[in-house]
Each structure stands twice: as structure tokens, then as C-alpha cells.
């Protein structure tokens, strides 16, 4: 009997993608609200730190996607 359930790594990868994009949307909304409320200086000063975190998490997520594709194709 075969099951069509996805592997644990596949589920983890797509859950990570989902939360990554939700975080991106949250940061975008927070940045727009900060600029709209007149706190552009704070938003702009924090932006490089946030960008660095997003950049590194994106690289990690791309590696996780590549590993998942490789393992699932060998399966």
C-alpha cells in the first residue's frame, strides 16, 4: 500500500516558505505604516538590519528548497 503523503522534509520546507513570505509581508506593512506615521528615520535606520536578516534567511531557505528537491527526486 502506497501513501501519497508528503515527506517530513517537504512539509518543513513549505511551512518555512509560508512563514518567510508572511514575515516579508509583515515587514513591508510595518515599514509603510512607520513612514505614514512620520517615523521614517527609525524605519530607515532599522532597514539594513532587517534586510540582512531577510537576506540570510532567504539564502538558507533556498538551500533547504534545493536539498528537498534533490532528496525528493531521488525518492
N, C-alpha and C positions, 0 to 999 in steps of 0.2 A: 504494500500500500504506500503510495507516494502522497506527500502533502505539498501543497502549494504555498506553505508559509515561507515568509522571508527569513533569512538568517539573522542572527542577533547583530552582527556587524552591519548588515544592510539597514536594519531598523535604527541602530545607533547613528549611522551616517545621515539618514534622512531626518531624524529628530534633531541632530546638530545643525543641519541646513535650515530647518524650520526656525529654530531659536536664533540662529545667526541673522536671518533676514528680519525676524521680529525685532531684534536688537537694533539693526540698522534703521528700521522704520522708527523705532522709539527715539534713537539719537537724532534723526532728521526732524522729528516733531519737536523735540526739546530744543534743538538749535533754532528752529523757526520761531518758536514761542519766545525764546530768550531774546532774539533780535527784535521781535514785535513788541516786547515789553520794555525795550530800551536797555537791555543788559548785553549789548553786543560785545563790549570789552571783555566781559567774563567768558562769553561763549567763544570768542576768537582766541582767548588765551588758553582755554582748555582744549581747543580743537586739535592741536598737534599731538597731545597725549592720547586723546580718543582715537585719532587717526592711526597712531602707532599700534594701539591695541587691536583695532579692527583689521589693520593690515596683517598683523601676525596671526590673528585668529583665522583670517581668510586663507593664508598660506597653509596653516595646519589643516583646515577643512578641505582644501584642495588635495593635500596629501592623503587624507582619510578617504576622499572620494576615489582617488587613484588606486589605493590599496583595496578598497571594496570592489571596484571594477575588476581588478586583477584576480582577486580571490573568487568572485562570483563567476568569472569567465572560466576559471579552472575547474569549477564545480561541476 
